[in-house]
Amino acid sequence: MYAARVRASLRGWGGVGAMAVLCALALAFVLLLPCTQQPPPPGPERTGQAVASGMQARAGDCKDSEAQNQTLSPSGADGPTIDAIKARTGAKRKLIVGVDQNSYHWGYRNPNTQGTELEGFDIDLVHRIAQDILGDPDAVQFKAIPTSQRISAIQDGRVDMVVRTMTITCDRLSQVAFSAPYFKTGQQVLAPKSSSITGYNGTLAHKRICTAAGSTAYTKLDADRKDGTLPSSTDISTTVPNQLDCLVRLQLGEVDAVVTDGALAASQAAQDPTVELKGGAFTTEYYGVAMKKDASDLVRRVNRVLVGYRAGGWQASYDRWLSATLGKDSSASKPPAPQYLRTN
């Protein structure tokens, strides 16, 4: 049975603003505290890239609709974070990256490949970053990270970065740093084809909804139920460590619908022909590569990698993994344009 097989496979797997430092003068000639990020580099690396005006926003000024612009301009310069990665020796000289291994076409351990290799859109990007930093696309140590542990894995130093369909939000920007966005999506409803649910609307009344713990989907559902946008009878108590667990719950009849990023929902629908997307996207969200807040050199380096990746590589990866489920000419079929903070 499909659900049993999925459950069996699962058992094996395991803003920004506050850091603009206040730069205040205590007395007339006291030290001026430097802002935490270095000025954007001059020269061709910035050519053709939009730059957001103003300094890095304080936490209270951040808006989720603009959170994707809260990142540093590209640079190829090494710094303490990159130096530490390059200083690893022998078999440990690898980029350590938190990923998913259960999201079909994103970060997925394919049982039909030799060695059950990790593959997908996020995995392609990881290999490109490793190639740039360490000169070897395979110099990567992948770590499977549940949705709810993405931020703690970065803060605890278990990984150098997380590339795991992670939406850039103001709340998360207060805890980690993000690259420029590399994908645009939005929340959608996934339910059985036979369901009376038609989308994110009143048809969710008295329905049981599954979301991943720590996800933007749950945050949205919770806020909307409190303000009356979502029917108060909607049951949102079912949360799971990994998004694919929601599909299993749906297949077992334990929930009536799943709410997640449309990009992930489309891939889940591709796995199970008995379910489908209900209604359109009701949010706009952007995925970014997440890193430690003080890893300015790594953030800038990843942003430079993304400049080249958008020009060559991104489209091929999209066409290979996502075009069949998201469309060749959809709003998701082109990389989002970046904007960078002006920090000088």
Order of alpha helices (4+ residues) and beta strands (2+ residues): alpha-beta-alpha-beta-beta-beta-beta-alpha-beta-alpha-beta-alpha-beta-beta-beta-beta-alpha-beta-alpha-beta-alpha-beta-beta-beta-alpha-alpha-alpha-beta
